[in-house]
Amino acid sequence: MDRLLYMDAEIIPNRSLSQRGFVILISLVTFFNVLAAAVFLSLGAHLVPLFLGLDVAAIAVAFLVSYAAARRIERVQVSAAEIRVTHETPRWRQLVWSSPTAFTRVSLEVEAEIPVALRLRLSGREVAVAQALSPRERAEFARALETAIWRAKNERL
């Protein structure tokens, strides 16, 4: 995409728990699970500490998967010729969608006055975009995307 871009948006998922917060949370969960394991061991329940250890491991894995997903960036680019959606991480880049700007439509699905999904559509094909955004941000992004497409179409006239 060497042409003038009317939109070059990066959508990065928000994670509210920092690395420090993660360490504190895992430490607290581990501490309380060790206390509970000691109580159960003193009562003769020897398998319970094993399951409490699995509990800590499952929480840690869930957060690590969440942090890995947070490194995935969705990029939406609009030029006069095409619209491109790519997913990027520090290691790889994958083209998810490419379509001519002139024929691509933006569809914002709304339920109970809340935007729930934003899609690009072309000839029976569609792709969801901006899933990491809140409903209000998704509606704003839809307006900005429609404006960028309109401006890109007008360049061709």
N, C-alpha and C positions, 0 to 999 in steps of 0.2 A: 504494500500500500504506500506508494511513493507520492500520491497526490495529496492535495489539501484535505485535511481531516476536519470535518464539521463537528465531530465528537470523538474523543479518545478517553473513555471513562474506565477507570480501574475500580472494581468493586471488591473490597477486601472484607471478609467476615470479621465481626467484632467479637473479641473474647474478653470478658470482664475480669477474669481471674488471672493475675500476673503470675510469673514464675515464682516469685516470693510467696504469693498467696497460695499457690499450689503446694509448695514445700510445707508451709504452715498447716494447711488443711490435711495433707497426708500424715504429718507428724501427729496432729490431734487425733485423727482416726486410728492411727497405729497405737498411740498411747491408750486410748479407751478400749481398743480391742485387746491389747495386752492385759489390761486390768480385768476385763471380762474373762479372758482366757485363764488367768490365774484363779479367778473364782470358780470357774467350771472345772479346772484341774483339781482344785481342792475338794470338789464335790464328787470327783471320780469320773467326770465326763471327759474322756481323753480324746474324743474325735472333734469336739466343739472348737478347740483352738485351731485345728486344721482348717475348718470352715471360716473361722474369723480371719485367718491368714489369707484365704482365698478372697474374702471380702475386700481386704486392703489391696490385694493384687488387682482385682476387678476394677476398683475405683481408680487406681493408678493407670491402668491400661485405657480406661474410658477417657481420662483427661489427656493422656498422650495422643490418642486418636483425634481428640478434639483439637489439640494444638497442631497436629499435622494438617488437619483440614483447614485451619486458620491460615496456613501458608499458601493456600490455593487462591489465586487471584483470577477473577473473571474480568476480561477486557472486552469492551464493546467499542468498535471503531466504525465511524460512518464517513464515507467519502462520496463523491458524486457518482462513482462507478459501482461501489458495493458496500454492503454492511458485513462486518466480520465480528464473530464472537469467538474468543479463545479462552482457554483455561490454562493458567501458567503456575508453575511452582519454581523454586530455585533450580530444579533439575531438568524440567521438561516443559514443553509448550505444545498444546493440542488445539487444532482448529476444530471448533464445534459447529460453526454455522458460517456460511458465506452465501450471499444472495445479492442480486442486483437491487440497488437502492430504489429504482423507479417502481418496482413491483412488490416490494416488501411492505407488509402492513404491521402496525403495532396494535396489540390487543391487550387491554387491561381488564382482567376479570374481577368483578366486584360482587361481594356477597354482603348483604346488610350494610351497604354503604362503606365497606372496608375493602380496599384493594387486596386481593389474595394471590393473584398471579399476573405476571407480565410476560407476554409471549410475542415472538416475531413469527409471522406467518407468510408463506409463499406457496401457492399451488398445492395445497393439501399437506404441506410439511409445516412443522412448527418447532420452536425451541423456546424453553423457558429461560428468561434472563432475570437478573437482579433478585434472585431468591434469598440472598443474604441480607437484603434491606428490610427495614421495617415497613409496614403498610403505608405510612405517610411518605417515607423516602421513596418507596416504589412508585407511588403516584407522581411525585415530583420528577423522578427519573423518566417515567413514561412521557411526561410533558416535554422534558428536555430532549428525549430521543425523537419524538415526533417533530419537534422544532428543527433538530439537526437534519432529519430526513427531508423536511420541507425545504430547508435552505440548500441542501445538496441537490434536490430535484430542480430547484430554480437555477442552479448553475448551468444545467444542461440546456435550458431554454434559450 
